[in-house]
């Protein structure tokens, strides 16, 4: 063996031994076992609430397993009151946190409301996927998102019972039925193609509930006086409001005094 080959072999052996020693140390003693190690592998800053864990990787990451829901639950047991709220009660049966709560994305709230993930994480009883199939489905979805391939969400819309979470804040008063997915997407509640009825329509009260102040003396003292509509009734929204925003008052402009 030449001297050059010998030196190369020794270098590679030492490198492998060093990596092995670091790995063993990290595995047995935690992320603080090797000074500066976390700075070298940290994919990005944690959110503000989790920033104190920046140098304690093992708090969330389990060796050879990654982030497990049990680690999240151990810290968030104090949020048990949220399980009693209709819109957040699904957390009680969800078996996966990472689908909606993404970390190392900067100092922003680690929340991403991915409704399709609710099915894959087992948050709804009708999801019969095994863990392996759920993970495979997530990988396919992530790959499609990376490649820019559109996902078909019809199956997810059929599986999710939107009203079970949103009925207590449903603004349509049941007029549009229970099939929320026929209008709303799963990644955003906004409807880009929504066309508001004509500004000349006088049936605003069918969909819009007046604020509490309109049913008090405030309506006579302020609202009718400001708009000049002294004889307007509460359900005659069209006399004072424009359709682009309820705070855009006819003849006045943008006004928010409540």
SEFIDO-578831 format. One record per residue (C-alpha): residue number from 0; x, y, z. Coordinates in Angstrom, 1 decimal. Each point is the difference from the previous one (the first is absolute). Example, Ala and Ser with C-alpha at 12.3 -4.5 7.8 and 13.67 -1.06 7.14 Angstrom:
2
+-----+--------+--------+--------+
!   k !     px !     py !     pz !
+-----+--------+--------+--------+
!   0 !   12.3 !   -4.5 !    7.8 !
!   1 !    1.4 !    3.4 !   -0.7 !
+-----+--------+--------+--------+
This chain:
258
+-----+--------+--------+--------+
!   k !     px !     py !     pz !
+-----+--------+--------+--------+
!   0 !    0.0 !    0.0 !    0.0 !
!   1 !    1.3 !    3.4 !   -0.9 !
!   2 !    0.5 !    2.8 !    2.5 !
!   3 !   -2.7 !    2.0 !   -1.7 !
!   4 !   -2.5 !   -2.9 !    0.2 !
!   5 !    0.9 !   -0.7 !    3.6 !
!   6 !   -0.6 !    3.7 !    1.0 !
!   7 !   -3.3 !    0.0 !   -1.9 !
!   8 !   -1.1 !   -3.2 !    1.8 !
!   9 !    1.0 !    1.4 !    3.4 !
!  10 !   -1.9 !    3.2 !   -0.7 !
!  11 !   -3.2 !   -1.8 !   -1.1 !
!  12 !    0.2 !   -2.4 !    3.0 !
!  13 !    0.4 !    3.0 !    2.4 !
!  14 !   -2.9 !    1.8 !   -1.7 !
!  15 !   -2.3 !   -3.0 !    0.3 !
!  16 !    1.1 !   -0.5 !    3.6 !
!  17 !   -0.6 !    3.6 !    0.8 !
!  18 !   -3.5 !   -0.1 !   -1.5 !
!  19 !   -0.8 !   -3.2 !    1.9 !
!  20 !    1.3 !    1.6 !    3.2 !
!  21 !   -2.1 !    3.1 !   -0.5 !
!  22 !   -3.1 !   -2.1 !   -0.8 !
!  23 !    0.4 !   -2.2 !    3.0 !
!  24 !    0.6 !    3.1 !    2.2 !
!  25 !   -3.1 !    1.7 !   -1.3 !
!  26 !   -2.1 !   -3.2 !    0.3 !
!  27 !    1.0 !   -0.6 !    3.6 !
!  28 !    0.5 !    3.5 !    1.4 !
!  29 !   -2.2 !    2.2 !   -2.1 !
!  30 !    0.6 !    2.9 !   -2.3 !
!  31 !    2.1 !    1.9 !    2.5 !
!  32 !    2.6 !   -2.8 !    0.0 !
!  33 !    1.9 !    1.6 !   -2.9 !
!  34 !    0.5 !    3.7 !    0.2 !
!  35 !   -1.2 !    1.9 !   -3.1 !
!  36 !   -1.5 !   -3.1 !   -1.6 !
!  37 !   -3.6 !    1.4 !    0.0 !
!  38 !    1.1 !    3.2 !   -1.9 !
!  39 !    1.5 !   -2.2 !   -2.7 !
!  40 !   -3.1 !   -2.0 !   -0.7 !
!  41 !   -2.9 !    2.4 !    1.0 !
!  42 !   -2.2 !    0.3 !   -3.2 !
!  43 !   -1.4 !    3.3 !    1.1 !
!  44 !   -1.1 !    2.0 !    3.1 !
!  45 !   -2.8 !   -1.2 !    2.2 !
!  46 !   -3.1 !    2.0 !    0.6 !
!  47 !    0.0 !    2.5 !    2.8 !
!  48 !   -1.8 !   -2.2 !    2.4 !
!  49 !    2.4 !   -2.9 !   -0.6 !
!  50 !    3.2 !    2.0 !   -0.3 !
!  51 !    1.1 !   -1.1 !    3.5 !
!  52 !    0.3 !   -3.5 !   -1.4 !
!  53 !    2.5 !    1.0 !   -2.8 !
!  54 !    2.9 !   -1.9 !    1.6 !
!  55 !   -2.1 !   -2.9 !    1.4 !
!  56 !   -0.8 !   -2.0 !   -3.1 !
!  57 !   -0.9 !   -3.2 !    1.9 !
!  58 !   -2.9 !    1.8 !    1.7 !
!  59 !   -1.9 !   -0.4 !   -3.2 !
!  60 !    2.1 !   -2.4 !   -2.2 !
!  61 !    0.3 !   -3.6 !    1.0 !
!  62 !    3.1 !   -1.9 !   -1.2 !
!  63 !   -0.7 !   -1.9 !   -3.3 !
!  64 !   -3.7 !    1.0 !    0.2 !
!  65 !   -0.2 !    3.7 !   -0.4 !
!  66 !   -2.7 !    2.2 !    1.5 !
!  67 !   -2.7 !   -2.0 !    1.7 !
!  68 !   -3.4 !    1.2 !    1.1 !
!  69 !    0.6 !   -1.2 !    3.6 !
!  70 !    2.7 !    2.6 !    0.4 !
!  71 !   -2.4 !    2.7 !   -1.1 !
!  72 !   -2.7 !   -1.2 !    2.3 !
!  73 !    2.3 !   -0.2 !    3.0 !
!  74 !    0.5 !    3.8 !   -0.2 !
!  75 !   -3.4 !    1.0 !   -1.1 !
!  76 !   -2.1 !   -1.8 !    2.6 !
!  77 !   -0.8 !    3.4 !    1.5 !
!  78 !   -2.0 !    0.7 !   -3.2 !
!  79 !   -2.5 !   -2.7 !    0.8 !
!  80 !   -2.8 !    2.6 !    0.3 !
!  81 !    0.2 !    0.4 !   -3.8 !
!  82 !   -1.3 !   -3.5 !   -0.3 !
!  83 !   -3.3 !    1.2 !    1.2 !
!  84 !   -0.4 !    2.6 !   -2.8 !
!  85 !   -1.9 !   -1.2 !   -3.0 !
!  86 !    2.5 !    1.4 !   -2.6 !
!  87 !    3.1 !   -1.6 !    1.7 !
!  88 !   -1.5 !   -3.2 !    1.6 !
!  89 !    1.5 !   -2.1 !   -2.8 !
!  90 !    3.4 !    0.2 !    1.7 !
!  91 !   -1.1 !   -2.6 !    2.5 !
!  92 !    0.0 !   -2.7 !   -2.7 !
!  93 !    2.8 !    1.3 !   -2.2 !
!  94 !    3.0 !   -2.3 !   -0.1 !
!  95 !    2.4 !    2.4 !   -1.9 !
!  96 !    0.9 !    3.6 !    0.7 !
!  97 !    2.6 !    0.7 !   -2.7 !
!  98 !   -2.4 !    0.2 !   -2.8 !
!  99 !   -1.4 !    3.3 !    1.2 !
! 100 !    2.6 !    1.2 !    2.4 !
! 101 !    3.3 !    0.6 !   -1.9 !
! 102 !    3.1 !    1.2 !    1.8 !
! 103 !    3.4 !    1.4 !   -1.0 !
! 104 !   -1.9 !    2.3 !   -2.4 !
! 105 !    1.0 !    3.3 !    1.7 !
! 106 !   -1.3 !    1.8 !    3.0 !
! 107 !   -3.7 !   -0.3 !   -1.1 !
! 108 !   -2.8 !   -2.0 !    1.5 !
! 109 !    0.5 !   -3.7 !   -0.9 !
! 110 !   -3.5 !   -0.4 !   -1.3 !
! 111 !   -1.1 !   -1.1 !   -3.5 !
! 112 !   -3.6 !   -0.9 !   -0.2 !
! 113 !    0.1 !   -3.0 !   -2.4 !
! 114 !   -3.5 !   -1.5 !    0.0 !
! 115 !    1.1 !   -3.0 !   -2.1 !
! 116 !    2.5 !   -0.8 !    2.8 !
! 117 !   -2.9 !   -0.5 !    2.4 !
! 118 !   -1.0 !   -3.2 !   -1.7 !
! 119 !    3.6 !   -1.3 !   -0.3 !
! 120 !    0.7 !    0.7 !    3.6 !
! 121 !   -3.0 !   -2.0 !    1.2 !
! 122 !   -1.8 !    3.1 !    1.4 !
! 123 !   -3.3 !   -1.4 !   -1.3 !
! 124 !   -1.3 !   -3.5 !    0.7 !
! 125 !   -0.9 !   -0.7 !   -3.6 !
! 126 !    3.7 !    0.0 !   -0.9 !
! 127 !    1.0 !   -3.7 !   -0.1 !
! 128 !    3.5 !    0.5 !   -1.4 !
! 129 !    2.8 !   -1.8 !    1.9 !
! 130 !    3.0 !    2.1 !    1.1 !
! 131 !    2.1 !   -1.2 !   -2.9 !
! 132 !   -2.7 !    0.9 !   -2.6 !
! 133 !   -0.5 !    3.4 !    1.7 !
! 134 !    3.8 !    0.7 !   -0.2 !
! 135 !    0.1 !   -1.1 !   -3.6 !
! 136 !   -3.0 !    2.3 !   -0.8 !
! 137 !    1.8 !    2.9 !    1.6 !
! 138 !    3.2 !   -0.7 !   -2.0 !
! 139 !   -2.0 !   -0.1 !   -3.3 !
! 140 !   -1.7 !    3.3 !    0.9 !
! 141 !    3.3 !    1.6 !    0.9 !
! 142 !    1.5 !   -1.1 !   -3.2 !
! 143 !   -2.9 !    1.3 !   -2.1 !
! 144 !    0.3 !    3.3 !    1.8 !
! 145 !    3.7 !    0.2 !   -0.6 !
! 146 !   -0.5 !   -0.8 !   -3.7 !
! 147 !   -2.9 !    2.3 !   -0.4 !
! 148 !   -2.4 !   -2.8 !   -0.9 !
! 149 !   -3.6 !    0.9 !    1.1 !
! 150 !   -1.6 !   -2.3 !    2.5 !
! 151 !   -3.5 !   -1.4 !   -0.3 !
! 152 !   -1.8 !    0.7 !    3.3 !
! 153 !   -3.4 !   -1.4 !   -0.8 !
! 154 !    0.6 !   -3.0 !    2.2 !
! 155 !    1.1 !    2.1 !    2.9 !
! 156 !   -3.0 !    2.3 !   -0.4 !
! 157 !   -2.3 !   -3.0 !    0.1 !
! 158 !    1.7 !   -1.4 !    3.1 !
! 159 !    0.1 !    3.2 !    2.0 !
! 160 !   -3.2 !    1.1 !    1.8 !
! 161 !    0.6 !    3.7 !   -0.1 !
! 162 !   -3.1 !    0.8 !    2.0 !
! 163 !    1.2 !   -2.1 !    3.0 !
! 164 !    2.7 !    2.6 !    0.6 !
! 165 !   -1.4 !    3.2 !   -1.4 !
! 166 !   -3.8 !    0.1 !    0.7 !
! 167 !    0.4 !    2.3 !    3.0 !
! 168 !    1.7 !    2.6 !   -2.2 !
! 169 !   -2.0 !   -0.7 !   -3.2 !
! 170 !   -1.0 !    3.4 !   -1.4 !
! 171 !   -2.4 !   -1.2 !   -2.6 !
! 172 !   -2.8 !   -1.0 !    2.5 !
! 173 !   -0.3 !   -3.3 !   -1.7 !
! 174 !   -1.2 !    1.5 !   -3.2 !
! 175 !    2.8 !   -1.6 !   -2.1 !
! 176 !   -0.4 !   -3.5 !    1.5 !
! 177 !    2.7 !   -2.2 !    1.6 !
! 178 !    2.3 !   -0.6 !   -3.0 !
! 179 !    2.6 !    2.7 !    0.8 !
! 180 !    2.5 !   -1.6 !   -2.4 !
! 181 !   -2.2 !    0.8 !   -3.0 !
! 182 !    1.1 !    3.7 !    0.3 !
! 183 !    3.0 !    0.0 !    2.4 !
! 184 !    3.4 !   -1.4 !   -0.7 !
! 185 !    1.9 !   -2.0 !    2.7 !
! 186 !    3.1 !    2.2 !    0.2 !
! 187 !   -1.8 !    3.3 !    0.2 !
! 188 !   -3.4 !    1.1 !    1.1 !
! 189 !    0.0 !    2.9 !   -2.5 !
! 190 !   -2.0 !   -0.5 !   -3.2 !
! 191 !    1.9 !    1.8 !   -2.8 !
! 192 !   -2.8 !   -0.5 !   -2.5 !
! 193 !   -2.8 !    1.2 !    2.3 !
! 194 !   -2.3 !    2.5 !   -1.7 !
! 195 !   -2.0 !    2.2 !    2.5 !
! 196 !   -3.6 !    0.7 !   -1.0 !
! 197 !   -0.7 !    3.2 !   -1.8 !
! 198 !    0.6 !    3.3 !    2.0 !
! 199 !   -3.6 !    0.8 !   -0.8 !
! 200 !   -1.3 !   -3.0 !    1.9 !
! 201 !   -2.1 !    0.8 !    3.1 !
! 202 !    0.1 !   -3.4 !    1.6 !
! 203 !    3.2 !    0.4 !    2.0 !
! 204 !   -1.6 !   -1.1 !    3.2 !
! 205 !   -0.5 !   -3.5 !   -1.4 !
! 206 !    3.7 !   -0.7 !    0.4 !
! 207 !    1.3 !    2.8 !    2.3 !
! 208 !   -0.8 !    0.4 !    3.6 !
! 209 !    0.1 !    3.5 !    1.3 !
! 210 !    2.4 !    0.7 !    3.0 !
! 211 !   -1.4 !    0.2 !    3.5 !
! 212 !    0.3 !    3.8 !    0.0 !
! 213 !   -2.6 !    0.2 !   -2.7 !
! 214 !   -2.5 !   -1.4 !    2.4 !
! 215 !    0.7 !    2.6 !    2.7 !
! 216 !   -0.5 !    3.7 !    0.2 !
! 217 !    3.4 !    0.4 !   -1.6 !
! 218 !   -1.7 !   -0.6 !   -3.3 !
! 219 !   -2.2 !    3.1 !    0.4 !
! 220 !    2.6 !    2.2 !    1.6 !
! 221 !    3.0 !   -0.8 !   -2.3 !
! 222 !   -0.7 !   -2.2 !   -3.0 !
! 223 !   -3.1 !    1.7 !   -1.3 !
! 224 !    1.4 !    3.5 !    0.7 !
! 225 !    3.5 !   -0.6 !   -1.6 !
! 226 !   -1.5 !   -1.5 !   -3.2 !
! 227 !   -2.9 !    2.5 !   -0.2 !
! 228 !   -2.4 !   -2.9 !   -0.2 !
! 229 !   -2.2 !    1.0 !    2.9 !
! 230 !   -2.8 !   -2.3 !   -1.0 !
! 231 !    2.0 !   -3.1 !   -0.9 !
! 232 !   -0.8 !   -3.3 !    1.7 !
! 233 !    2.5 !   -2.5 !    1.2 !
! 234 !   -0.6 !   -2.4 !   -2.9 !
! 235 !    0.4 !    2.7 !   -2.7 !
! 236 !    3.7 !   -0.5 !   -0.2 !
! 237 !    0.1 !    1.3 !   -3.6 !
! 238 !   -1.0 !    3.5 !    1.0 !
! 239 !    3.3 !    0.6 !    1.8 !
! 240 !    2.6 !   -2.7 !   -0.9 !
! 241 !    1.9 !   -0.8 !   -3.2 !
! 242 !    0.6 !   -3.6 !   -1.1 !
! 243 !    3.8 !    0.1 !   -0.1 !
! 244 !    0.1 !    0.4 !    3.8 !
! 245 !   -2.5 !    0.6 !    2.7 !
! 246 !    2.3 !    2.8 !    1.3 !
! 247 !   -0.3 !    1.8 !   -3.3 !
! 248 !   -2.9 !    2.4 !    0.6 !
! 249 !   -1.9 !    1.6 !   -2.8 !
! 250 !    0.9 !    3.7 !   -0.2 !
! 251 !    2.4 !   -0.3 !    2.9 !
! 252 !    2.8 !   -2.4 !   -1.1 !
! 253 !    1.9 !   -2.4 !    2.3 !
! 254 !   -1.4 !    0.3 !    3.5 !
! 255 !    0.5 !   -2.2 !    3.0 !
! 256 !   -1.3 !    1.4 !    3.2 !
! 257 !   -1.3 !   -3.0 !    1.9 !
+-----+--------+--------+--------+
